[in-house]
Amino acid sequence: MQKLPLGRTGIQVSELCLGTMTWGSQNTEAEAHAQIDMALDHGINFLDAAEMYPTNPVRPETVGRTEEIIGSWLAAHKRRDGLVIATKITGAGQPAVRGGEPITGANLRSCVEDSLRRLRTEVIDLYQLHWPNRGSYNFRRNWTYDPTSQDRAATIAHMQDVLVEAAKLVAEGKLRAFGLSNESAWGTAQWLRLSDLNGWPRVASVQNEYSLLCRHFDTDMAELCHNEDVTLLAFSPLAAGLLSGKYAGDVTPDRTRRAVTPDLGGRITPQVFPAVAAYLGVAAAHGLDPCQMALAFVRARPVPSIPIIGATSLAQLRTNLGAAGLVLSAEVQADLAAVRRDHPMPF
């Protein structure tokens, strides 16, 4: 499996990242360990977690369980070298984690310490802010997004507070790299500006939603990430399973994400199923597996982009792993572009 640079960090990561948010809810510890084994056997070296995982739903009693499952695998296999482990601190407003407290420099440190303990490791390779305290246009909030309530001075002061503490944690050997998630172009630019001015940890990556159905990244964020060497870690590259076709016809199979979250986080709309049908048609016309096509599309973006693949079964994971190295022809790319013009914002 191809290895790619993570920003300017010097860290090399696999072209696919293994997502973990179902571990401890939809997947047992044993199932999660089997997923890690399969992923590593196929050349993946990159795992992404978060302190609030598992999801579907997020519950106070399961916060941190996914990290614990990764930690138990590390302890059992006594293997850490060569693995790149990413995790995240939860942003403001999630009542199940720290009572919804915002991110601060102080709780950045305490959350890093908690994650290190759960992961049973001495260093986190990539530590990300799950979403900005000031809010985000992600998670379908783009339809009502209004940044005019933001206080610029308070936001900059918050960023400085976090970066000062992140710099200390890097110096102590507890963190290797710093990243963002669900961030905007303006926000990412400010983090980068402050880091460059002060020699603080530089943004290596931004983990935002990106798929054939969700293309917010393609304009200002793509420009910024290209010019600043920031890697896109694309979450939900299969649009929460929609692009697999398993929900086609507006069905809800048992033991799927939709069985727990009926609207798939706002992705189920009157427009989405015609768009899905059109993309499935492209895959069928070219003899491609629709999941592998969707993942290869993300990998083919001009800006370095790494899809985060998640699965609730080894069969799903095996299919997704098959996207590694897949190159879409010019004809497939043209057909995908035509579908996008017909279905530009399905959710």
N, C-alpha and C positions, 0 to 999 in steps of 0.2 A: 504494500500500500504506500502511495506517495506520501512523503513528509513535506510539510510546509512551515515557513517561519511564522512565529506568533509575534506580529508587530515587529518592533526593533529589539526584542528581548534576547534574541539568540536561542530561544527555546524552539525546538522542532516538534511539531505535532502532526498526527495523522490527518489525512484529508477528510476523514469522518470522525466525529466526536460522539462518544456513547453517552446519551442522556439517561438520567437515573430517577426522574421524578415519580415513577410508579413504584419504586422499590420501598416496600413497607406498607403499601395500600393495595394496589392491584397485583403486585408481585411479592411473593414470600422472599425471605432471606436466601433460601436455597435456589430459587429461580433467579434471583439477582446475581448470585455467585456464578451460576451457569452462564448467564449473559456475559459477565466479565470474561470468563474463560473463552467463550466463543469469539468475542470481539478481539481479544488479544491474539488468539490463534489466527485471526484474519489480518493482523497487522495494526489494529487500533492501539494507540498508546495514550489516548486522551479521554478523560472522564469528566463530566460536568455534573455538579450537585448544587445544593443550596441548603442553608440552615433550616428553611421552612419545609423542605421536602420530607415526606411525600405529599403530593397534591391529590386532588379528586377524592375527598376534599382535603384542605389544610385544616388540621385539628391540633389543639394545644397538646394533646396526649401523644401525638406522633411527630411533633416538630423535632428535627434532628435525627429521626430514625434512619433515613437514607444514608446519611454520613456514617452512622454506626454500622450499617451493613457493609459499606465500603471498608470501614475500619476492620471489621471481622474478617473480610477477605484478605486484606493486607497482613493481618496477624497470622491467619492460617497458612498463607503461602510464603510468608517472610520475603515478600518481594515489594520493593519500592523503586529501585533504580530503573530508569527508563520510562516510568509512568509519569504522565502530566495530569495532576489532579486539580481541578478548578472547583470552587464553590463560591457562595454569595452570602452577603449580609442582607437581611430583609429590609426593604424600604419602609417609609412611614405608612401607617394606616392599616396594617394587617393585625387585627386584634389577637390572633393566635400566637403571635411572636412578640415578646417584650411588651405586651399590652398595646401594640400599635405605635410604640415610640419611634421617633425619627432616627435616622442615622446620625451619629456624632463621632468625633474622634475617640471619645472615651468608650462608647459601646462598640466601636470598630475593634478596639483592642480586646475587649471582653469576648466579643463574638468570635474573633480569630482564635483566642485561647480555647473557647468551647468547641469550635470546629476541629482544631488540632487534637483535642482530647477524644472526640467522637471518631475521628478518622484514624486515630492511633498512628500519627505521623508527626514528624518534627517540623515539616515545612509544607505550606500550601503553595502550589506552583502559580496559580492565577486566582486572585481574590477580587470579586466583582461586587459592585453595588447593584442590588437587584432592580431597583428603580429609584428615580430621584425623589428626594423629599418634597420638592416643589410640585410634583405631579408629572404626568406624562401623557402624550397623545396615543400611546400604545394601548392595547387591550380594547380596541374599538372606541376609545375616547376621542379619536380624531374627529368624530362627527359633532362633538360639542366643545372641542378644545378651545380654551380662552386663557392665554398666558398673562393677561393684563393685571391679574391679582398678584403676580410675582414681585418680590422685593429684590432687586438686583444686588444691593449691598449685602443683604442677609444671605443670599445665595453664594456670593463670592466668599464671604466670611466662613460659611459652612464648608465650602470646598477647601479653603486653606486649612481649617481645623482637621478635616479628614486626611488631607495630604501630608500634613506634618506628622500625624500618627502613623500613617502608612509608611512614611520614610523611616521612622523609628523601627517599625516591624520588619522592614526589609533589612535594615542595618543589623537587627538582631538575628537574622536568618530564619524568621518565621514565615515570611512571604518572599516570593521571587518576583512576581509581576502583579500589576494592578489593572483592573478592567472595569468597564461599565456595562449596564444592561438597561434596555428600554429608555435610552437616552436620545436626545435631539441633537441636531447639528450645532446649535448654539451652545448647548450644555457641554458637548464633547469638546468643542473649540475652547471653552473656558478652562476645562480641566487641563487640556494640553498647554494652554498659554501659561497657566500658573505653574505647571510642572517645569516647563522650559525656562521660565524666569527664575525659579528658585532651586532647580536641581532636585525636585521631588520626583517620586515614581511617575513615569510617563504612561499614559493610557496605551495599553497594548492591543486591546480588543473591545468591541462593543457587541453585546449579545442582544440582538433585536429580532423580532419576528420577521421572517422572510420566506416566501414561497411563490409559486406560480399564481396563487390567489391573493397574496399580500405583498405589495410592491412599494411600500412607503420608502424603503431604503434607496431606491434607484436614482434619486436626484441629488439633493444637497448632502445627504449622508454619504452617498457613494463618492461624491467629489471630495469631501473632507477626508474620508478614509483612504482614498487613493493618494492624496497629497501628503498625508501625515503618517502613512504606513500603519494604519489601524486595521486589524483583521476583523471582518464580520463573522461572528459566530451566530449562525442562523437557527433560531429555534422555531419549532413547528414547521419544518420544511415540507411536511406532508399535510399542512393545514389541519392538524389534530386528527389526521386519518381520512379527511375528506378526499384527498387526491389518490387514495388507495382504491376508491370506488366502493368501499364496504358499506357506506351510507347511501349510495345511489338509490334513487327512488324514495328518498326520505324514510329509510328504514333504520331501526336501532337494534343491531345484533346484541345478544347477551354478552356480558363481560367486556363490553367496549367502553371507551371513555364517554360516549354519548349516553350510555345507560346510567351513568353517574351524573353527568352534566349535559342535560338534554339539548341546550342551545350551543354547546361546544364553545362557551365563552363568547357568545354573540356572533359566531360564524354561520349559524343556520339562519338563512334569509331566503326570501323568494327568488333572489338572483343567483344563489350559490349553486343550486343543482344543475341549471343549464350550463353554467361555467364548468363545473366538474365533468359533465357529460361531454363537453367539447374537448377538454383535455384528455379524457379517457379515449375519445375518438382518435386523437393524434397518436397516442400510444398504440392503439390497436392497428391503425393504418401502417405504422412503421415496425410492427412486431416487437414492441418494447413492453416490459413490465412497467405499469404506471408509476409505481413507487420509485423504481430505479430511474425512470425518466425524470421524475420530479426532483430527485436528489442530484442527478447529473446536471440538471438545469442550474441549480444553486451553485454547484462547483464550477460551472462554466462562466460565471459572472466575471466581468473584467477586473473588478476589485477582488482581492483574495477573500474567499468566502468558504467557510467550513460548516456544513450542515450538522446539526445535532440530531442524531437518530435515536428514537426511543422505541421500545417494543414491549408488549406484554406477553409475548411468547417467543420461543427460540425460532420458530418458523418465520415469524415476522422479521426478527433480527437477521436471520440468514438472507432473506430477500433483500433487506436494506443494505446489507454488507456487499451484496452483488453490484451495487452502484459504484463501488470503488474502481476507478480507472475507466469508467464508461464515458465515451466522448460522443456527444450528440452531433449528428450530421447537420450540414447547413440547411438541408430540407426540413429536418425536424425543428430546428431553431426558427425557421421562417414560419412554419405552421403554428408553433407556440406563440410567436409574435402576433400572428393574425387572430388567434383566439383571444389574446389579451385586448386587442383593439375592440373586439366584439363584447368582451366581458371585463371592463377595466377595473371595477371595484365591487366585486360581488358580496363583500361584507365589510 
